[in-house]
Amino acid sequence: MKFRLSVGALAVFALASSAQAAGFINGGFEDGNTNGWTLGGGYRGSMLNNNANFNPAYFLPGGGGYNAGIANSHSAVIGTGYVDPRVGAALGSTVYSGNYAMRIEDTTWGGYASVLTQTVSNYTDDSIYFAWKAVMLGAHGVNDAATMVITLTDLTAGDEVIRREYNAASGGGGVDSRFSLLNNNYYTPDWQIEQLSIDASRSGHDFVLSVLAADCQPTGHWGYVYLDGFGAVTPPPGDVPEPAGLALAGLALAAAAAARRRKQRG
């Protein structure tokens, strides 16, 4: 797992804590694969964003969507060297912590949707965390624009405890202050860290995290989401410096070198 802890070390930490949660499987993608996750995808066709079937379950294997299933998922595990092809350095890091993250849906147009989910059972730890970024090319109205839906659902209680739903409708009506605009792409320059605190009323429940990302309904505009750090503790940021951080680091090194030269001349 991520968070600079091996899977074994995280298990020891969980056993030592007063609250013991069911284990997240590869929640930070640090195995470099999607072990523990369920993938899906398919062609969204004429389905609008407000269609009742436009949800993660529809695109999972057996969900009823057109060509739904793993074979039509356009998602991929990406590493620290990956630069977003649509907004580049403006997006900053594509991996929040560690060496890997997940990109849900591809970075081109075509009218497809991709889904990623994971369920944790009998959850008794204090919190659930995850981090996300998104890129969506602006066009159309709220019901046919490129879109993203992230939900964390308490399966035991039967309620959604976190929901992030945004689309790239023209004029920015489908996004909020989390998003910036570059070359008509609505994107989140900062990692969005989500946390659910588990109180006594939810302890021991089953939870599922679902991420859906889709191109626009007419097929000509992309939408995708980066996901990282699904776990019981907040992942430490800064494993991969963003461009501004790299610039500051370079200035610090230059200042140190100049100080050494002055000392040698003195």
C-alpha positions as CSV (number, residue, x, y, z in Angstrom):
1,M,0.0,0.0,0.0
2,K,0.8,3.7,-0.1
3,F,1.5,6.0,2.8
4,R,5.2,5.0,2.9
5,L,4.1,1.8,4.7
6,S,4.4,-1.7,3.3
7,V,1.2,-3.9,3.3
8,G,2.7,-5.9,6.2
9,A,3.7,-2.8,8.2
10,L,0.2,-1.4,7.7
11,A,-1.3,-4.6,9.0
12,V,0.9,-4.5,12.1
13,F,-0.2,-0.8,12.6
14,A,-3.9,-1.8,12.3
15,L,-3.6,-4.6,14.8
16,A,-1.8,-2.3,17.3
17,S,-4.5,0.3,17.0
18,S,-7.4,0.4,19.3
19,A,-9.8,0.3,16.3
20,Q,-9.2,-2.5,13.8
21,A,-10.5,-2.1,10.3
22,A,-10.9,-4.6,7.5
23,G,-7.9,-4.3,5.2
24,F,-7.9,-2.1,2.1
25,I,-6.4,-4.1,-0.8
26,N,-3.9,-2.2,-2.8
27,G,-5.7,1.0,-1.8
28,G,-2.8,3.2,-2.9
29,F,-2.0,1.1,-6.1
30,E,1.5,0.6,-4.8
31,D,1.6,-3.0,-6.2
32,G,1.5,-1.3,-9.6
33,N,-1.8,-3.0,-10.5
34,T,-5.5,-3.1,-9.7
35,N,-5.5,-6.0,-7.2
36,G,-8.4,-5.6,-4.9
37,W,-10.4,-3.3,-7.2
38,T,-13.2,-4.1,-9.6
39,L,-13.0,-2.4,-13.0
40,G,-15.7,-1.7,-15.6
41,G,-16.4,0.3,-18.6
42,G,-18.5,0.6,-21.7
43,Y,-20.0,2.8,-24.4
44,R,-22.5,5.3,-22.9
45,G,-24.2,5.7,-26.2
46,S,-27.2,8.1,-26.0
47,M,-27.4,7.9,-22.2
48,L,-27.5,11.3,-20.6
49,N,-26.0,12.3,-17.2
50,N,-29.5,12.4,-15.6
51,N,-30.5,8.9,-16.7
52,A,-31.1,6.6,-13.8
53,N,-28.9,3.9,-15.3
54,F,-25.9,6.3,-15.6
55,N,-24.2,5.0,-12.5
56,P,-21.1,2.8,-11.7
57,A,-23.1,-0.5,-11.4
58,Y,-24.4,-0.1,-15.0
59,F,-20.8,-0.3,-16.4
60,L,-19.5,-3.1,-14.1
61,P,-19.3,-6.7,-15.3
62,G,-22.9,-8.0,-15.5
63,G,-24.3,-4.5,-15.0
64,G,-26.4,-4.3,-18.2
65,G,-24.4,-1.6,-20.0
66,Y,-23.5,-1.8,-23.6
67,N,-20.3,-3.9,-23.7
68,A,-20.0,-3.3,-20.0
69,G,-17.1,-5.0,-18.2
70,I,-13.4,-5.1,-17.6
71,A,-12.6,-5.5,-21.3
72,N,-14.0,-2.1,-22.1
73,S,-12.5,-0.2,-19.1
74,H,-10.2,2.5,-20.5
75,S,-8.5,3.0,-17.1
76,A,-4.8,2.5,-16.2
77,V,-2.4,2.5,-13.3
78,I,0.0,5.4,-13.9
79,G,3.4,6.1,-12.2
80,T,5.2,9.2,-10.9
81,G,6.7,10.1,-14.3
82,Y,3.3,10.4,-15.9
83,V,2.4,13.9,-17.1
84,D,-1.2,14.7,-17.8
85,P,-1.5,15.0,-21.7
86,R,-4.3,17.6,-21.6
87,V,-3.3,20.3,-19.1
88,G,0.3,19.3,-18.5
89,A,2.2,20.9,-15.6
90,A,-0.8,23.0,-14.7
91,L,-2.3,19.8,-13.2
92,G,0.7,19.2,-11.0
93,S,1.4,15.7,-9.8
94,T,-0.7,12.8,-11.1
95,V,0.4,10.6,-8.1
96,Y,-0.5,11.9,-4.7
97,S,1.8,9.7,-2.6
98,G,4.1,6.8,-3.3
99,N,4.8,5.6,-6.8
100,Y,1.5,4.9,-8.4
101,A,-2.1,6.1,-8.8
102,M,-5.1,5.2,-11.0
103,R,-6.5,7.1,-13.9
104,I,-10.1,6.2,-14.5
105,E,-11.1,6.5,-18.2
106,D,-8.6,7.5,-20.9
107,T,-7.6,10.9,-22.0
108,T,-9.2,10.9,-25.5
109,W,-12.8,11.4,-26.7
110,G,-15.1,8.6,-27.9
111,G,-18.2,8.4,-25.8
112,Y,-17.1,5.9,-23.2
113,A,-17.4,5.6,-19.5
114,S,-15.1,3.8,-17.0
115,V,-15.7,2.7,-13.4
116,L,-13.5,1.6,-10.5
117,T,-14.8,0.3,-7.2
118,Q,-13.7,-1.4,-4.0
119,T,-15.7,-2.6,-1.0
120,V,-14.3,-2.8,2.6
121,S,-16.3,-5.0,5.1
122,N,-16.8,-4.8,8.9
123,Y,-15.0,-1.4,9.0
124,T,-14.0,-0.3,12.5
125,D,-11.2,2.1,12.1
126,D,-11.5,5.9,12.8
127,S,-11.6,7.2,9.2
128,I,-11.6,6.5,5.5
129,Y,-9.5,8.7,3.3
130,F,-9.0,9.0,-0.5
131,A,-7.6,11.6,-2.9
132,W,-8.7,12.6,-6.4
133,K,-8.1,14.9,-9.3
134,A,-10.1,15.4,-12.5
135,V,-9.9,16.7,-16.0
136,M,-13.0,17.3,-18.2
137,L,-13.2,19.1,-21.6
138,G,-15.9,21.7,-21.6
139,A,-18.9,21.5,-23.9
140,H,-22.7,21.0,-24.0
141,G,-25.2,21.2,-21.2
142,V,-25.2,19.6,-17.8
143,N,-26.9,16.4,-19.0
144,D,-24.6,15.6,-21.9
145,A,-21.2,17.1,-20.9
146,A,-18.2,15.0,-19.9
147,T,-18.8,14.1,-16.3
148,M,-17.4,12.4,-13.1
149,V,-19.2,10.8,-10.1
150,I,-17.4,9.7,-7.0
151,T,-19.4,8.1,-4.1
152,L,-18.5,6.5,-0.8
153,T,-21.6,4.5,0.3
154,D,-22.4,2.9,3.7
155,L,-23.8,-0.3,2.4
156,T,-25.0,-1.4,5.9
157,A,-27.0,1.8,6.5
158,G,-27.9,2.2,2.9
159,D,-26.8,5.9,2.5
160,E,-24.2,7.8,0.5
161,V,-21.8,9.5,2.9
162,I,-19.6,11.3,0.3
163,R,-20.7,12.3,-3.2
164,R,-18.7,14.4,-5.7
165,E,-20.5,14.9,-9.0
166,Y,-19.2,17.4,-11.6
167,N,-19.6,17.9,-15.3
168,A,-17.9,20.1,-17.9
169,A,-21.0,22.0,-19.1
170,S,-20.3,25.2,-21.1
171,G,-19.9,28.2,-18.9
172,G,-18.8,26.2,-15.8
173,G,-22.2,25.5,-14.4
174,G,-21.3,22.0,-13.6
175,V,-18.1,22.6,-11.5
176,D,-17.2,24.6,-8.4
177,S,-14.2,26.5,-6.9
178,R,-12.2,23.3,-6.8
179,F,-11.8,23.6,-10.6
180,S,-9.6,25.8,-12.9
181,L,-9.9,26.3,-16.6
182,L,-7.2,25.8,-19.2
183,N,-7.7,25.3,-23.0
184,N,-11.3,24.7,-22.2
185,N,-10.4,21.9,-19.8
186,Y,-12.0,22.0,-16.3
187,Y,-9.4,20.5,-14.0
188,T,-8.5,20.4,-10.3
189,P,-4.9,21.7,-9.8
190,D,-4.9,20.5,-6.2
191,W,-5.5,17.0,-4.9
192,Q,-8.9,16.8,-3.3
193,I,-8.6,14.9,0.0
194,E,-11.8,13.3,1.2
195,Q,-12.3,12.0,4.7
196,L,-15.2,10.1,6.4
197,S,-14.9,10.0,10.2
198,I,-16.4,6.7,11.5
199,D,-18.4,7.2,14.7
200,A,-20.1,4.5,16.8
201,S,-23.2,4.5,14.6
202,R,-21.1,3.4,11.5
203,S,-18.5,1.2,13.2
204,G,-18.5,-2.3,11.8
205,H,-20.4,-1.3,8.6
206,D,-19.5,-2.2,5.0
207,F,-18.5,0.6,2.7
208,V,-17.9,0.9,-1.1
209,L,-16.0,3.5,-3.0
210,S,-17.1,4.0,-6.6
211,V,-15.5,6.3,-9.2
212,L,-17.2,6.9,-12.6
213,A,-15.6,9.1,-15.3
214,A,-17.1,9.6,-18.8
215,D,-16.7,11.3,-22.1
216,C,-19.6,13.6,-23.2
217,Q,-22.7,11.9,-24.5
218,P,-22.2,13.1,-28.1
219,T,-18.7,11.4,-27.8
220,G,-16.5,14.3,-28.8
221,H,-15.1,15.5,-25.4
222,W,-13.1,13.6,-22.7
223,G,-13.5,13.3,-19.0
224,Y,-11.2,11.3,-16.6
225,V,-10.3,11.1,-12.9
226,Y,-7.1,10.3,-11.0
227,L,-7.6,8.4,-7.7
228,D,-5.0,7.6,-5.0
229,G,-4.7,6.8,-1.3
230,F,-7.8,4.8,-0.4
231,G,-7.1,3.8,3.2
232,A,-7.5,4.2,6.9
233,V,-4.9,7.0,7.3
234,T,-4.4,10.2,5.3
235,P,-1.5,9.6,2.9
236,P,1.4,12.0,3.4
237,P,1.7,14.4,0.5
238,G,4.9,15.5,-1.2
239,D,6.4,12.3,-2.4
240,V,6.4,13.8,-5.9
241,P,7.0,17.6,-5.8
242,E,4.7,19.6,-8.0
243,P,6.3,22.2,-10.4
244,A,6.2,25.0,-7.8
245,G,7.8,22.8,-5.2
246,L,10.5,21.8,-7.6
247,A,11.2,25.5,-8.3
248,L,11.5,26.3,-4.6
249,A,13.8,23.3,-4.1
250,G,16.0,24.6,-7.0
251,L,16.2,28.1,-5.4
252,A,17.2,26.6,-2.1
253,L,20.0,24.5,-3.6
254,A,21.3,27.5,-5.6
255,A,21.3,29.7,-2.4
256,A,23.2,27.0,-0.5
257,A,25.8,26.7,-3.3
258,A,26.3,30.5,-3.4
259,A,26.8,30.5,0.4
260,R,29.5,27.8,0.1
261,R,31.3,29.8,-2.6
262,R,31.3,32.9,-0.4
263,K,32.6,31.0,2.5
264,Q,35.4,29.5,0.4
265,R,36.4,32.9,-1.0
266,G,36.4,34.3,2.5
